Amino acid sequence: MKRRCLIVSIVVLLCAGGSVLWKYSGRLFHVGKVSDTYLKYKDVPGVGATFVKDFAIMDSVRADVTMLRAFDSLTWRQLFCDFVEFDGQDFEDEQLEKFVFGDGIVFGKRQTEQREDAADASKANTEIIVLYRKFWTVLVYNTGTTEELNRIIEYHINQYFTN
């Protein structure tokens, strides 16, 4: 009798575990549902690339985030220049070094092409870029609305000044 209860309990636990795994498999395994930015930088030497699906920024705002971290100064300089457009401004080398390797955060926004296999079509065409110069880190948020843009900027400003 005890053996039968044990077997039934194991079967029930396996079924429950399987259904939980099935429900959250999209968040655990990102097969085909990552950003173009992640795909571009995941194999670049000197760059650590991470993709997080549905990152909770505030109570009602979630966005897909790609985090890129440079491990050396040359890679950081290249990453920074990939994401920040200088609009034809001429900087002296010393000014550029202070701007790239300074302290603080830089925000940007850019439009991207619509991907057919994008996880969420409403979030697939706008990227919010946050650069933490002190930590050599770039965060790229795939989002869709101006409200989400404002919440992301507010979140990072609060994080920056509280830490």
BELTA-V199894 format. One record per run of one state. SS is the DSSP state (@ for helix, = for strand, . for the rest). FROM is the first residue (numbers start at 1). LEN is the number of residues. If there is no record, write none. Layout:
BEGIN
ss->[SS/SS]
from->[FROM/FROM]
len->[LEN/LEN]
END
This chain:
BEGIN
ss->[./@/./@/./=/./=/./@/./@/./=/./@/./=/./=/./@/.]
from->[1/2/29/36/42/47/59/61/71/73/84/93/101/105/112/121/124/126/133/137/144/146/163]
len->[1/27/7/6/5/12/2/10/2/11/9/8/4/7/9/3/2/7/4/7/2/17/1]
END
